Amino acid sequence: MSYISFSGSDKDMTLDELEEVLEKARAAGALGHRYVYAGLSTSGKIKQVRFEVGDDY
């Protein structure tokens, strides 16, 4: 299993960045039934997201 990760250009991600990340993840082979992993700041904002790609199941 491999992963693809993205971070916001600032400390935290914006909605526009998250939308772009989702498009890139799909293009890289992330499947809709897979889980999304997120790193959050202490204030609960998304700092980083990670998607599983490959090894379809």
Secondary structure by P-SEA (a helix, b strand, c coil): cbbbbbbcccccccaaaaaaaaaaaaaacccccbbbbbbbcccccccbbbbbccccc
